[in-house]
Amino acid sequence: MRRCGRPGCNEPATATFTFSSRHQSVWLDHLGQTNASAGHLCQRHADALAPPRGWELHDRRDLARVIEHAAEPEPEIDESRTPLLARAFRGARRAS
C-alpha cells in the first residue's frame, strides 16, 4: 500500500499527481490511473493541492469516477416488486 508523500502524513495514498513546468500544469489522477507520477497523496492532501501561481490544476479524479460508474453493470430488477414491469415483461416473453 502506498502512503501519502507529504512529510508527516502516514495516510494511504488515493491520488497521483504529475506536472509539467513547460505547460505550467499539474494533473491529479486516481492512484493507478496513470503510469507516470511525481508523487502520491492521501484524499485530504489531494483535495487541498494548490499549484504555483500562474499554473493550472487539472483534477481528473471526478472524470475517472464518472467513467468507472458508467462501466458498472446495471442492477437486476426484481419483477415481483414492480408489478407494472412484471406485466410488461410477461407480455414481451409471450410475443417472442
Secondary structure, 3 states (H helix, E strand, C coil): CCECCCCCCCCECCEEEEEECCCCEEEEEECCCCCCCCEEECHHHHHCCCCCCCCEEEECHHHHHHHHHHHCCCCCCCHHHCHHHHHHHHHHHHHC
